[in-house]
């Protein structure tokens, strides 16, 4: 965006203050213009559309062109950052036929992109959820991943990704996941569910 007090000439066309001077599309998270794409002046970088899987941002990054051929790098703290979309998964496990709720049944959730995998376990009502409102992401995070039958903890939370637990965001980043019921005493003799594909 032209943030100068006066119009600028970009590609032979006059661009008034507050109007779009140049549009770039990122590839692999980066974009670059020609060294002579913008004339002397003040500008703002503003995201027009978020990449797939990310929340949009209304952040504006100011910069100026003050020399011929000057290339301004908007990286590090000056980069336009996006928050990946995150969501949650909840389920109720019931027995086929009588629909009685099944407690203590573990389900493995696996990311199709990264292979990261965690286990969620149904509570006394056959319910399981990855939401922080159900079990804070900081409470026994991913504790069921190494647990065995008889030591499952239905109150343990699940959290995917390298960032630290944050109860204001969902546990699962934008992705396709595979949900698979694991064998245990609670489902012995029953046909196990899955794998089921789910998307966040």
Secondary structure, 3 states (H helix, E strand, C coil): CECCCCCEEECCEEECCCCCCCCCCCECCECCCCCCCCCCEEEEEECCCCCCCECCCCCEEEEEECCCCCCCCCCHHHCCCCCECEECCEEECECCCCCCECCCCEEEEEECCCCCEEEEECCCCCEEECCCCCCCCCCCCCHHHCCCCCCCCCCCCCCCCCCCCCCCCCCEECCEEEEEECCCHHHCCCCCCEEEEEEC
